[in-house]
Amino acid sequence: MQDEIRQFVVGPIETNCYAYVSDGACLVVDPGASGAAIAQHLSDVRVCLVVATHGHHDHVCGVRALVEACGAPWAISAADADRAQHALELSSHGFDADAFELADPPAPGRLLSEGDVLTVGSATFTVIEAPGHTEGGIVLLGGGSAEGVCFVGDTLFAGSCGRTDLPGGDHDTLMRSLSRLREEIPPQVTLLCGHGPATTMSRELATNPWLQIGPRESDGMH
């Protein structure tokens, strides 16, 4: 059976939540809002793990409802675990949390670090630490039946990169992370971003100024 990627655009700033389905098992990445609704859309598969690429509210505030509905554990980098559990308090955006079904997540059941491998069905995802947008940002590079796919969160966007003017952000650190990803992600890989359209590493290498290690402070929008 061919693997499947389902995408949900959720929350007040249109975060991309992804579900990677393989052999009836499912990995959910960045449930930013509407966790209960996401769970309903995944009722035909077994959600085995929920992962956040970083701890900002628009990526983690659907975790609680989702894990309560499906019973799966959730994971985030150790460096962003505390930020995630206070995500609404630390957010700089003004919005009605109740209207968007947002809540701080519970303590994570698993803390992720460089080189950890997540398995879902016949797919694997290797954790690459990519700080800069936050202290604990990660990307998930696919292997096995997920080869050619990478979840990059808010580290890298089509034509842009994550902003660094929020608490936890650091421009120089992000530039180092982007330099590393430029070397470690093969050009043919599809990048599934935290906001906006998907892209490919080859396209970004050719057109994205932030992969050229620009001197300015990042002005990404999310």
Residue frames relative to the residue before (quaternion, step in Angstrom):
aa qw qx qy qz dx dy dz
M 1.0000 0.0000 0.0000 0.0000 0.00 0.00 0.00
Q 0.4387 -0.7098 0.4874 0.2571 3.57 -0.86 0.94
D 0.5093 -0.6314 0.4901 0.3190 3.55 -1.08 0.77
E 0.2010 -0.7791 0.5886 0.0788 3.54 -1.25 0.55
I 0.1551 -0.7506 0.6329 0.1096 3.55 -1.14 0.70
R 0.1081 -0.7753 0.6209 0.0420 3.54 -0.79 1.07
Q 0.1600 -0.7970 0.5795 0.0577 3.56 -0.99 0.84
F 0.0580 -0.7640 0.6424 0.0168 3.54 -1.06 0.88
V 0.2156 -0.7528 0.6072 0.1347 3.58 -0.89 0.92
V 0.0122 0.8559 -0.5044 0.1132 3.55 -0.35 1.30
G 0.8013 0.3866 -0.2392 0.3890 3.51 -1.34 0.36
P 0.7310 -0.4875 0.2866 0.3819 3.53 -1.35 0.25
I 0.7743 0.2469 -0.1878 0.5516 3.64 1.12 -0.37
E 0.5591 -0.6890 0.3611 0.2870 3.54 1.07 0.92
T 0.0961 0.8038 -0.5685 0.1467 3.51 0.52 1.27
N 0.3822 -0.6983 0.5545 0.2424 3.55 -1.08 0.74
C 0.0816 -0.7450 0.6615 0.0273 3.55 -0.81 1.11
Y 0.1364 -0.8050 0.5757 0.0444 3.56 -0.90 0.95
A 0.1299 -0.7410 0.6516 0.0974 3.52 -1.24 0.63
Y 0.1365 -0.7791 0.6084 0.0648 3.57 -0.66 1.11
V 0.1111 -0.8200 0.5614 -0.0034 3.55 -0.54 1.25
S 0.1152 0.7783 -0.6072 0.1112 3.57 -0.83 1.02
D 0.8497 -0.0366 -0.0156 0.5257 3.58 -0.77 1.08
G 0.7282 -0.4520 0.2370 0.4574 3.57 1.00 0.83
A 0.6380 0.4780 -0.3278 0.5070 3.58 1.31 -0.08
C 0.1869 -0.8130 0.5497 0.0433 3.55 -1.12 0.67
L 0.1619 -0.7279 0.6606 0.0873 3.52 -1.13 0.88
V 0.1611 -0.7803 0.5988 0.0819 3.59 -0.79 1.03
V 0.1321 -0.7945 0.5918 0.0345 3.56 -0.86 1.03
D 0.8836 -0.0135 -0.0329 0.4669 3.55 -0.89 1.11
P 0.1084 0.7899 -0.5939 0.1076 3.62 0.42 1.16
G 0.1472 -0.8702 0.4668 0.0562 3.55 0.24 1.30
A 0.7854 -0.0618 0.0479 0.6140 3.61 1.15 -0.40
S 0.8064 0.3201 -0.2000 0.4553 3.55 -1.37 0.08
G 0.0920 0.8494 -0.5141 0.0765 3.56 0.97 0.84
A 0.6469 0.5177 -0.3284 0.4534 3.58 0.99 -0.79
A 0.6581 0.4986 -0.3103 0.4712 3.59 0.99 -0.80
I 0.6130 0.5343 -0.3459 0.4680 3.58 1.03 -0.74
A 0.6390 0.5322 -0.3235 0.4515 3.57 0.93 -0.87
Q 0.6402 0.5226 -0.3281 0.4576 3.60 0.97 -0.80
H 0.6734 0.4905 -0.2922 0.4697 3.58 0.98 -0.80
L 0.7227 0.3896 -0.2343 0.5206 3.58 1.25 -0.33
S 0.3159 0.7966 -0.4709 0.2093 3.57 1.23 0.37
D 0.6578 0.5201 -0.3074 0.4498 3.60 1.23 -0.36
V 0.7238 0.3436 -0.2282 0.5532 3.60 1.29 -0.01
R 0.4675 -0.6499 0.5168 0.3034 3.56 -1.32 0.22
V 0.2520 -0.7598 0.5822 0.1421 3.56 -0.50 1.19
C 0.1380 -0.8393 0.5240 0.0442 3.58 -0.43 1.20
L 0.8010 -0.0119 0.0164 0.5983 3.60 1.18 -0.44
V 0.1797 -0.7375 0.6429 0.1021 3.52 -1.21 0.75
V 0.0562 -0.8128 0.5796 -0.0143 3.59 -0.78 1.03
A 0.1792 -0.7432 0.6318 0.1281 3.55 -1.13 0.72
T 0.4263 -0.7098 0.5002 0.2535 3.56 -0.92 0.89
H 0.7742 -0.0888 0.0294 0.6260 3.59 1.27 -0.35
G 0.6192 -0.6532 0.3458 0.2651 3.53 -1.30 0.35
H 0.3828 0.7235 -0.5020 0.2793 3.62 1.12 0.35
H 0.6569 -0.5697 0.3264 0.3705 3.55 -1.10 0.78
D 0.6882 0.5081 -0.3039 0.4193 3.60 0.94 -0.81
H 0.6953 0.4245 -0.2790 0.5084 3.58 1.29 0.01
V 0.7893 0.3413 -0.1696 0.4814 3.61 1.13 -0.46
C 0.6114 0.6300 -0.3540 0.3223 3.61 1.12 -0.42
G 0.6116 0.4683 -0.3889 0.5054 3.56 1.23 0.43
V 0.4223 0.7400 -0.4452 0.2754 3.56 1.30 -0.11
R 0.6699 0.5323 -0.3298 0.3989 3.58 0.73 -1.04
A 0.6986 0.4609 -0.2858 0.4667 3.60 0.76 -0.99
L 0.6501 0.5250 -0.3265 0.4418 3.58 0.99 -0.77
V 0.7171 0.4360 -0.2806 0.4657 3.60 0.76 -0.93
E 0.6040 0.5353 -0.3640 0.4648 3.57 1.13 -0.52
A 0.6850 0.4906 -0.2832 0.4582 3.57 1.04 -0.75
C 0.8077 0.3002 -0.1410 0.4874 3.59 0.91 -0.85
G 0.4449 -0.7370 0.4256 0.2789 3.60 1.22 -0.20
A 0.4907 0.6688 -0.4312 0.3550 3.59 1.23 0.18
P 0.4905 -0.6171 0.5099 0.3444 3.59 -1.18 0.42
W 0.2114 -0.7639 0.5837 0.1762 3.55 -1.24 0.21
A 0.1940 -0.8004 0.5660 0.0364 3.52 -1.19 0.71
I 0.0396 0.7564 -0.6513 0.0458 3.52 -1.25 0.63
S 0.6248 -0.5210 0.3949 0.4269 3.60 -1.18 0.27
A 0.6041 -0.5771 0.4103 0.3656 3.55 -1.13 0.67
A 0.6632 0.5402 -0.3066 0.4176 3.58 1.01 -0.81
D 0.7511 0.3602 -0.2080 0.5127 3.61 1.16 -0.44
A 0.4029 0.7494 -0.4638 0.2470 3.60 1.22 -0.01
D 0.6862 0.4659 -0.2969 0.4732 3.59 0.86 -0.88
R 0.6166 0.5434 -0.3460 0.4524 3.59 0.97 -0.79
A 0.6588 0.5260 -0.3173 0.4343 3.58 0.89 -0.89
Q 0.7022 0.4788 -0.2784 0.4474 3.58 0.94 -0.85
H 0.7210 0.3046 -0.2263 0.5797 3.60 1.32 -0.05
A 0.2057 0.8535 -0.4663 0.1087 3.56 1.23 0.49
L 0.6773 0.4857 -0.3115 0.4564 3.60 0.87 -0.85
E 0.6375 0.5324 -0.3173 0.4577 3.57 0.98 -0.83
L 0.7415 0.4274 -0.2206 0.4678 3.58 0.97 -0.89
S 0.5058 0.6732 -0.4218 0.3362 3.59 1.23 -0.25
S 0.3302 -0.7388 0.5556 0.1906 3.56 -1.11 0.77
H 0.5805 0.5870 -0.3719 0.4245 3.60 1.28 -0.05
G 0.3061 -0.7341 0.5747 0.1927 3.55 -1.06 0.75
F 0.2634 0.7496 -0.5697 0.2101 3.59 -0.70 1.06
D 0.5126 -0.6059 0.5075 0.3354 3.55 -1.31 0.26
A 0.3293 -0.7857 0.4906 0.1834 3.56 -0.20 1.29
D 0.6466 0.5276 -0.3299 0.4413 3.58 0.97 -0.82
A 0.6418 0.5440 -0.3291 0.4287 3.57 0.98 -0.83
F 0.7566 0.3489 -0.1931 0.5181 3.57 1.11 -0.65
E 0.4635 -0.7092 0.4293 0.3128 3.61 1.26 0.34
L 0.3553 0.7456 -0.4870 0.2840 3.58 0.95 0.88
A 0.1105 0.7639 -0.6307 0.0806 3.55 -1.10 0.78
D 0.5403 -0.5928 0.4683 0.3705 3.56 -1.09 0.59
P 0.4659 -0.6897 0.4713 0.2916 3.60 -0.97 0.76
P 0.5585 -0.5640 0.4681 0.3884 3.57 -1.26 0.24
A 0.6909 -0.4122 0.3526 0.4779 3.56 -1.27 -0.03
P 0.4826 -0.6810 0.4563 0.3085 3.61 -0.87 0.83
G 0.4514 -0.6879 0.5034 0.2637 3.52 -1.16 0.65
R 0.7829 0.1487 -0.0796 0.5988 3.55 1.26 -0.35
L 0.2079 -0.7576 0.6084 0.1130 3.55 -1.01 0.88
L 0.2624 -0.8071 0.5194 0.1004 3.53 -0.73 1.12
S 0.0112 -0.7823 0.6228 0.0023 3.54 -1.20 0.62
E 0.7756 -0.3807 0.2566 0.4332 3.53 -1.35 0.28
G 0.8355 0.2366 -0.1837 0.4607 3.56 -0.94 0.97
D 0.4590 0.6594 -0.4716 0.3633 3.61 1.22 -0.11
V 0.2046 -0.7736 0.5909 0.1030 3.56 -1.09 0.75
L 0.1787 -0.7674 0.6115 0.0721 3.55 -0.83 1.08
T 0.1516 -0.8013 0.5761 0.0552 3.56 -0.91 0.94
V 0.0582 0.7586 -0.6466 0.0558 3.53 -0.98 0.94
G 0.8086 -0.0726 0.0014 0.5838 3.57 -0.39 1.21
S 0.7797 -0.2750 0.2327 0.5122 3.56 -0.77 -1.05
A 0.5818 0.5756 -0.3637 0.4448 3.58 1.29 0.18
T 0.1170 -0.7552 0.6373 0.0990 3.53 -1.25 0.53
F 0.1140 -0.7655 0.6285 0.0773 3.55 -1.26 0.49
T 0.2194 -0.7853 0.5715 0.0920 3.53 -0.72 1.13
V 0.3932 -0.7258 0.5225 0.2135 3.55 -0.89 1.01
I 0.0485 -0.7524 0.6568 0.0096 3.53 -0.95 1.04
E 0.3517 -0.7341 0.5382 0.2184 3.56 -0.67 1.06
A 0.0296 0.8043 -0.5869 0.0879 3.57 -0.79 1.09
P 0.0085 0.8375 -0.5456 0.0308 3.60 0.53 1.13
G 0.4137 0.6989 -0.5305 0.2427 3.52 -1.33 0.30
H 0.6820 0.3779 -0.2487 0.5747 3.58 0.94 -0.90
T 0.7191 -0.0676 0.0040 0.6916 3.52 1.25 -0.71
E 0.6887 -0.4832 0.3373 0.4224 3.57 -1.29 0.20
G 0.8063 0.3106 -0.1224 0.4883 3.56 1.04 -0.81
G 0.2529 0.7911 -0.5234 0.1905 3.59 1.08 0.55
I 0.0545 -0.7821 0.6205 0.0190 3.55 -1.08 0.78
V 0.1807 -0.7074 0.6552 0.1943 3.52 -1.39 0.19
L 0.3024 -0.7447 0.5753 0.1517 3.55 -1.23 0.57
L 0.1409 -0.8162 0.5593 0.0333 3.56 -0.39 1.29
G 0.3807 -0.7771 0.4644 0.1883 3.54 -0.59 1.18
G 0.0258 -0.7568 0.6530 0.0140 3.49 -1.30 0.66
G 0.7018 0.4006 -0.3270 0.4901 3.58 -1.24 0.07
S 0.8176 -0.1735 0.1402 0.5309 3.57 -0.86 -0.92
A 0.6458 0.4886 -0.3247 0.4885 3.61 1.29 -0.09
E 0.3270 0.7478 -0.5182 0.2555 3.58 1.20 0.25
G 0.7461 0.3581 -0.2839 0.4842 3.55 -0.93 0.95
V 0.6871 0.4122 -0.2632 0.5374 3.58 1.33 0.07
C 0.0539 0.7843 -0.6177 0.0207 3.58 -1.07 0.71
F 0.2604 -0.7334 0.6099 0.1493 3.55 -0.93 0.98
V 0.0991 -0.8544 0.5100 0.0097 3.59 -0.44 1.20
G 0.3974 -0.7409 0.4775 0.2553 3.61 1.21 0.10
D 0.7334 -0.3715 0.3012 0.4831 3.56 -0.93 -0.95
T 0.3797 0.7215 -0.4962 0.2984 3.58 1.17 0.40
L 0.8118 0.0432 0.0453 0.5806 3.57 0.91 -0.94
F 0.0888 -0.7773 0.6223 0.0275 3.54 -1.03 0.90
A 0.6305 -0.4744 0.4242 0.4444 3.54 -1.30 0.10
G 0.8569 0.0395 -0.0729 0.5088 3.56 -0.48 1.22
S 0.7789 0.2530 -0.1290 0.5592 3.59 1.22 -0.02
C 0.2476 -0.7356 0.5958 0.2062 3.55 -1.30 -0.31
G 0.6965 -0.4856 0.3263 0.4154 3.56 -1.28 0.17
R 0.5167 -0.6331 0.4796 0.3197 3.54 -1.13 0.68
T 0.2472 -0.7839 0.5561 0.1229 3.56 -1.17 0.58
D 0.5347 0.6432 -0.3979 0.3769 3.60 1.24 0.27
L 0.5486 0.5657 -0.4116 0.4579 3.59 1.25 0.28
P 0.6555 -0.4961 0.3651 0.4370 3.62 -1.16 0.39
G 0.7585 0.3201 -0.2671 0.5009 3.55 -0.85 1.01
G 0.6166 0.5615 -0.3482 0.4282 3.57 1.23 -0.31
D 0.0230 0.7819 -0.6227 0.0187 3.56 -1.16 0.61
H 0.4453 -0.7415 0.4392 0.2430 3.55 -0.53 1.23
D 0.6936 0.4798 -0.2992 0.4464 3.59 0.74 -0.99
T 0.6364 0.5243 -0.3270 0.4617 3.56 1.03 -0.78
L 0.6503 0.5041 -0.3235 0.4673 3.58 0.95 -0.83
M 0.6394 0.5240 -0.3383 0.4496 3.59 0.94 -0.79
R 0.6375 0.5042 -0.3302 0.4800 3.60 1.04 -0.70
S 0.6387 0.5190 -0.3304 0.4621 3.58 0.99 -0.77
L 0.6642 0.4973 -0.3099 0.4642 3.59 0.91 -0.85
S 0.6200 0.5366 -0.3411 0.4597 3.57 1.05 -0.73
R 0.6592 0.4978 -0.3053 0.4738 3.55 1.01 -0.80
L 0.6640 0.5014 -0.3163 0.4557 3.60 0.88 -0.87
R 0.5803 0.5870 -0.3622 0.4330 3.56 1.10 -0.67
E 0.7167 0.4324 -0.2394 0.4921 3.58 1.10 -0.72
E 0.7698 0.4307 -0.1942 0.4291 3.57 0.98 -0.84
I 0.6841 0.4215 -0.2959 0.5165 3.60 1.16 -0.39
P 0.4133 -0.7269 0.4839 0.2581 3.62 -0.57 1.07
P 0.6299 -0.5874 0.3545 0.3640 3.61 -1.05 0.71
Q 0.6918 0.5062 -0.2946 0.4223 3.62 0.97 -0.75
V 0.5129 0.6761 -0.4124 0.3314 3.61 1.23 -0.22
T 0.3713 -0.6942 0.5764 0.2190 3.55 -1.12 0.81
L 0.2350 -0.7766 0.5742 0.1090 3.57 -0.81 1.05
L 0.1530 -0.7737 0.6119 0.0598 3.57 -0.71 1.13
C 0.1994 -0.8512 0.4837 0.0416 3.52 -0.23 1.38
G 0.6187 -0.5845 0.3952 0.3455 3.55 -1.26 0.47
H 0.7655 0.0720 -0.0524 0.6373 3.56 1.27 -0.41
G 0.7981 0.3222 -0.2140 0.4620 3.53 -1.16 0.55
P 0.7454 -0.4431 0.2758 0.4147 3.56 -1.32 -0.08
A 0.5520 -0.5499 0.5017 0.3757 3.50 -1.35 0.28
T 0.0840 -0.7729 0.6266 0.0550 3.53 -1.28 0.39
T 0.4010 -0.6718 0.5392 0.3117 3.58 -1.23 -0.27
M 0.6006 -0.5669 0.4094 0.3877 3.54 -1.16 0.51
S 0.6233 0.5430 -0.3561 0.4358 3.59 0.98 -0.72
R 0.6480 0.5133 -0.3205 0.4625 3.59 0.97 -0.82
E 0.6858 0.4814 -0.2904 0.4621 3.56 0.92 -0.90
L 0.6117 0.5436 -0.3504 0.4555 3.59 1.04 -0.68
A 0.7078 0.4646 -0.2543 0.4674 3.56 1.08 -0.75
T 0.8373 0.2658 -0.0789 0.4711 3.58 0.98 -0.79
N 0.6563 0.5495 -0.3218 0.4047 3.62 1.09 -0.55
P 0.3779 -0.7618 0.4706 0.2355 3.64 -0.44 1.12
W 0.6369 0.5540 -0.3381 0.4161 3.58 1.11 -0.59
L 0.6143 0.5005 -0.3638 0.4897 3.59 1.19 -0.16
Q 0.6091 0.5011 -0.3573 0.5003 3.55 1.32 0.13
I 0.4504 -0.7076 0.4329 0.3301 3.60 1.34 0.28
G 0.0088 -0.8411 0.5383 -0.0519 3.54 0.59 1.22
P 0.5200 -0.6832 0.4283 0.2819 3.61 -1.11 0.63
R 0.6241 0.5774 -0.3441 0.3983 3.60 1.17 -0.45
E 0.5932 -0.5123 0.4723 0.4032 3.50 -1.35 0.21
S 0.5461 -0.6343 0.4343 0.3331 3.57 -0.93 0.92
D 0.1197 -0.7919 0.5952 0.0657 3.57 -1.01 0.86
G 0.1958 0.7837 -0.5576 0.1910 3.59 1.06 0.72
M 0.5086 -0.7325 0.3954 0.2199 3.52 -1.10 0.72
H 0.7580 0.3924 -0.2232 0.4708 3.66 1.10 -0.21
